């Protein structure tokens, strides 16, 4: 993929590579609209910074996925709808529905739309199979923060707590413990071999330390 600089340029390039037929101005407007969603005031971790980090991982390991531009579009869409008060996987389901609607208006082919929506839904539980490298790349990129250094990981934990400031401490700690335990019980947090080799041990150490705290 040609190197681009601005977030909007990255969206336009991904959409065009995925088959979008809309004018560039319409693609750019969609990118700007998505950035506005990622900048909503209730977000402290699920922000443009997180989106950028996910896209950077996808770009770095794009050669491991057969359809990297669909993965890039799914990255843009995976938290496009984000309400910390939503229950279960409502945010992911709503984001997938939102993605399908927006991409249709941009002339993205139906097959690609269906696949992007499927990828978005995967981020609810980060469960993929071995024959889904596109899904593996998206999920691995979404969870890359778990393998960050101690300072970045603590900043992530603090930002998540701010997003759930409406939840009492005891309830938050119980819910967060369930999330951490579910991640640690996965056969592997990261699916793609290069990412697993580089990140798995650090991610598990971070999760275990937070769980103990």
URPEBEL-V571807 format. One record per residue. RES is the residue in one letter. PHI is phi in whole degrees, -180 to 180 (none if undefined). NEAR is the number of other ideal C-beta (glycine too) atoms within 10 Angstrom. Layout:
BEGIN
RES_PHI_NEAR ; RES_PHI_NEAR
END
This chain:
BEGIN
X_none_13 ; X_-60_6 ; X_-67_8 ; X_-125_14 ; X_-110_7 ; X_-83_11 ; X_-56_18 ; X_-64_17 ; X_-60_16 ; X_-65_22 ; X_-67_27 ; X_-59_22 ; X_-63_18 ; X_-66_27 ; X_-63_28 ; X_-64_17 ; X_-67_17 ; X_-85_24 ; X_108_17 ; X_-61_24 ; X_-109_12 ; X_-67_18 ; X_-62_11 ; X_-60_12 ; X_-61_9 ; X_-70_16 ; X_-65_22 ; X_-65_17 ; X_-63_14 ; X_-65_21 ; X_-62_21 ; X_-63_12 ; X_-64_13 ; X_-62_21 ; X_-61_16 ; X_-65_10 ; X_-68_18 ; X_-70_20 ; X_-107_11 ; X_-63_12 ; X_-68_5 ; X_-78_13 ; X_-95_19 ; X_-127_18 ; X_-108_19 ; X_-80_20 ; X_-116_17 ; X_-59_15 ; X_-63_12 ; X_-65_21 ; X_-55_24 ; X_-61_14 ; X_-63_18 ; X_-64_26 ; X_-61_19 ; X_-63_14 ; X_-66_22 ; X_-60_26 ; X_-62_18 ; X_-64_14 ; X_-115_19 ; X_-58_15 ; X_-67_9 ; X_-88_19 ; X_-118_20 ; X_-71_10 ; X_-131_19 ; X_-62_22 ; X_-74_21 ; X_-67_25 ; X_-65_31 ; X_-62_28 ; X_-63_29 ; X_-64_32 ; X_-62_30 ; X_-60_28 ; X_-94_26 ; X_-67_29 ; X_-126_22 ; X_-61_21 ; X_-107_20 ; X_-142_20 ; X_-125_12 ; X_-59_17 ; X_-90_11 ; X_-69_13 ; X_-98_7 ; X_57_8 ; X_-100_14 ; X_-60_13 ; X_-62_22 ; X_-66_21 ; X_-64_16 ; X_-68_16 ; X_-66_25 ; X_-64_26 ; X_-66_16 ; X_-60_17 ; X_-59_25 ; X_-60_17 ; X_-66_11 ; X_-66_20 ; X_-65_26 ; X_-63_12 ; X_-68_11 ; X_-96_22 ; X_79_15 ; X_-71_24 ; X_-59_14 ; X_-57_11 ; X_-61_11 ; X_-68_19 ; X_-60_21 ; X_-60_14 ; X_-70_20 ; X_-62_31 ; X_-62_21 ; X_-62_15 ; X_-63_26 ; X_-59_29 ; X_-63_19 ; X_-62_21 ; X_-74_25 ; X_-68_16 ; X_-123_12 ; X_54_19 ; X_-109_12 ; X_-131_19 ; X_-109_8 ; X_-72_7 ; X_-107_7 ; X_-134_17 ; X_-62_18 ; X_-63_22 ; X_-65_23 ; X_-63_25 ; X_-65_31 ; X_-62_29 ; X_-65_25 ; X_-62_26 ; X_-65_27 ; X_-65_21 ; X_-98_21 ; X_-58_21 ; X_-57_21 ; X_-65_21 ; X_-102_22 ; X_-77_17 ; X_-70_10 ; X_-58_11 ; X_-65_8 ; X_-66_13 ; X_-65_20 ; X_-66_14 ; X_-62_15 ; X_-62_18 ; X_-60_16 ; X_-63_11 ; X_-66_17 ; X_-62_17 ; X_-62_16 ; X_-64_13 ; X_-65_18 ; X_-109_15 ; X_-62_10 ; X_-76_10 ; X_-94_16 ; X_-58_9 ; X_-52_8 ; X_-62_8 ; X_-68_11 ; X_-64_15 ; X_-62_13 ; X_-67_11 ; X_-67_12 ; X_-65_17 ; X_-61_12 ; X_-65_10 ; X_-64_13 ; X_-63_18 ; X_-64_11 ; X_-62_11 ; X_-67_16 ; X_-68_13 ; X_-83_7 ; X_-64_14 ; X_-54_5 ; X_-154_13 ; X_-67_22 ; X_-108_23 ; X_-96_23 ; X_-77_20 ; X_-52_11 ; X_-62_13 ; X_-74_25 ; X_-63_16 ; X_-64_10 ; X_-84_14 ; X_-117_20 ; X_-58_15 ; X_-63_12 ; X_-66_16 ; X_-62_24 ; X_-64_17 ; X_-64_14 ; X_-63_22 ; X_-64_19 ; X_-65_12 ; X_-65_13 ; X_-65_17 ; X_-61_14 ; X_-66_7 ; X_-75_7
END
